[in-house]
Amino acid sequence: MPFASHQGIKIYYEVEGHGPPIVLAHGLTGNLSFWTGYGYVDKLKDRYSVILFDARGHGQSDKPHETERYDYRLRVGDVIAVLDTLGVTKTHYWGYSMGGYIGFGVAKHFPERLSSLVTGGSNPYAASDTTAVDVMLRIFRRGVQEGVEAVVTGMREWAGSITPQYEARLRGLDLQAMVAHLEYSRYQRPGLENDVLQIELPCLFYAGEADEGAHAYGQEAVQHMPNARYFSLPGLNHVGASSAAEQIMPQVLSFLYGLPPPFASKSPL
């Protein structure tokens, strides 16, 4: 199986399709099947080389249990390690939730590696809403003590409902790795806004209107960025917006196709 290595951590990746590269980075509790299962890859692979990877702590990548191993700079380095392994010098990047935050980190530390940045359900601010992280941390700490059924039940009660695909992902998680990850996000995650708001890279942000923190802070961010725009998904929360490919893909493809030189992408067939 294909792995990239970064400071002793193995990161699993796959590539589908042909054309200009685009990295897809999933959110917390996910894996690369997030993008295939909801239909995003099928809509991209005829025009792009789609680079998918399992973030550390997820899927087939290594899963350290130490909180400090989830420092955002290490996770940014994981992305760069995958690109270097593939020989990709520059790419479009699309991340959802946690994957979006890591995208902001790539834009801060390695802007020369990006052609554009798309993020959903995410923002670069330190002061963004911590309610969701607090709830998930309680759920996963309980899961470590009581087993995965406590996680499935807790997430279902919190979200109102979860899809069978999402439940299957929850059942496959390393719960202690999730606790370590959430502890970093709750207590150590830095704000990246001072750097990100200055970047001239073409950016597209989106969130569900009911995704309170991500929606409000995402709208705030684009007001201060020279080359960014935003769209909302009416009536959807964080979980609902993650799977709304039919609403999201036309917006993202229009953005990618409309990029000016030197950021331009492949035109529609």
N, C-alpha and C positions, 0 to 999 in steps of 0.2 A: 504494500500500500504506500502511496506517496505521502511523505512527511517532510516538513521543513524543521530545522532545529534552531532554537534560540536560547542561549544560556542554559543548555541542558534540558529544555522543555521541547517535546515533540509536538508539532502542530500538523494535524491532518488536513489535507486539501484535495480538491478535485477541480477539473477544468472541463467545461462543456462549451461547444460552439466554436465559431470562427469569426474573426474581425478584431476591432480594437478591444483592448482588455477593459473589463469592469469588475471590480471586487465587490462581492456582496457579503456583508457582515451582519450576522444575526444578533438577537438580543439575549438577555439573561434567561436561562433555562432552555434555550433553543439549541439547535445545531444546524448544519448546512441544509438539512432536509426542510427547514422552515421555508426556504426559497423555492425548492422544487415542489413541495407539497401544496403550496398555495398558488402555483402556476407562474411565478415570476420568471423562472429560468426558461420555460417554454416560450415566453414572449420576448426573450432577449437573445437566445442562443443562435438564431439565424443571422444576427447582425453583429454579435459581440462574442469575444472569448470571455466567458463568464467564469471568474475565479471564485470558488466557494471554499470556505474553511471552517473548521470547528474551533471556536475560541478556546483558549486554555480553560480547563475546568469543565468542558463540555464535549459531547460526542466521542470521537475516537482520539482526540488530543489528550495530552497528559493533564492530570487533575491534582495539582498540589493542594494541600490542606492548610497551608500557612497564609494568613491574611496578607502579609507583605509580598507574596508572590503574585498578587493581583494588582499591583501598582500599575496605573494606566500607562506609564512609560514602557513597562515590560510588555504590555499588550500591544502597544504601538509597534514595538520591536518585533512582535510575532508577525504582524502584517508585513513589515518590511522583509522579514526572513522568508516569507512565502514568495513575495515578489522577486527577491534575489535568487531564490532557488529556481524560479521559472525564467529568470533572465528578463523580467519586465522592468523597464526603467521608469515608465510613466503610465498611469491608469486612471480611469474614472473610479470613483468610490461611492458605494451606496450602503449605508448602515441604518439599521432600525434599533431604537432604544439604546442599549449598551453599545451596539455596533456603531450607532451614530456618534456617541460620545468618544469612542476610540477614533472615529473619523476626524473629529475635531482635534484630537491629539496628533494624528498624522499630519493634518493641515498645519498645526503649530510647529512640529519638529522636522517634518519632511515635505514642505510645500512643493518642492521641485519634483516630487514623485506623483503628484496629482494633476489630472486634467480638469476634474470637476469634483464637487462634493454634493451628494444627496443624503439627507438624513430625515428619518421619520421618527416621531415620538421621542425626540431628544433635544437637548440644548447644551450650550457650553457653560452655563452659569453655576457657580458654587452654591448659590442661594435657592436653587430650584426646589420644588416640593419634595420633602423627604417622607411624606406619608406612606407612599407605596413601598418604599424600601423598608420602613419600619414594620409594615404589615407582613411583607414577605420574610423578613428576618425572623419574626416571631413564628411564622408558619414553618420555616425550614429548621429552626432550632427545635421546635416540637417534633418535627419529622425525624431528626437525628435521635431523639429519645424514644419515639413511639413507632417509627417506621413510616414508609412511604404513603400508606393510606391516610395518615394525618395530613400530609402535604396535599394530596389530591382533594381531600375534603375541605381543607382550609382554602385552597385556591378556588375551588368551585363556589364556596360560600362568599368569598370576597368578590369574585368576578361576576357572580350571578349565574353563569354557566360557562363551561369550557368545552371545546370541541374534542372529539375522540382523538384527533391527531395531537392536540396539546396534552391531553391526559397521558397518551403513550410516551410523550417526551418527558413528562414529569416522572413517570415510573422508571425511566432509564437513567435518572440523574444520580450523580454522586452527591449525596445530601451534605456531607461535611465540606466538600468543595464549594457548594452553593452558599453555605454559611460564611465561609472565609471570604468569598467574593462579596457578599452583601455587607459584611462587616467593613470591608474596605470602602464600599460605596457609601455607607452611612457615616463613617467616622473619619475617613482619610481622603476622600475624593476632592481634588482641588478644582477651583474654577479656572476655566481656560479662556474666559471671555476677553480678557485684555489683549491677548494675542489673536484669537480667532476673529474678533470684530474688525481687525485691521487687514485681514487677508483680501486680496483682490481676485482670488480664485472664483470662478462661477459656482454659485451655490443655490440649491433648491431645498427648502425645508417644508415639512408637512407634519400634521398631527390631527387626530380626531378632536372635534370641538369639546367633547366630554373628557378629554385627557388633560385635566386642568393645568398641571404644571408645565408639561411639554408644550401645550397650545399657547399659553400666555407668554412664556419665555421665548418660544420660537418666533412669535410675532414681534416681540421686543427686539430680538437679535437682528432681524432683517432691516429694522429701521436705522441701524447704525453701520450696516455693511455696504460697501460700494458696489457689489455685484451679486446680490442675493435676492431671491424672491420666495414667497410662501403661499401654500394653499392649505385649506382646511377640509376636513371630512365631516360633514354635518351628522350629528347624532351618534358618533362613534367614540368609544373610550379607547384606552391604550391597547387592550387585547383585540377589540373589534377592528381597529384601524390596521393592525398588523396583517390581517388576512384580506383586506379589501383591494385585491389586485386589480379587479376590473375598473375601479375608480382611480387607482393610483397610476397604473401603467401609462394611460394616455398622457398624463401630466409629465411623467418622468421622460417618456420618449420624446415628447415635444421639446422639453428642456434640452435633452442631449442632442437632438437633431438641429436645434437652433443655436448651438454654441458657435461663437465667432472664432476665426483663427487667432491664436494657435491652438485653441481648445477644441476646435471642431471635431465632431465625431462622424461616423459613417452615416450617410443619408438613408432614408427609408427606401426599401426595395420597391 
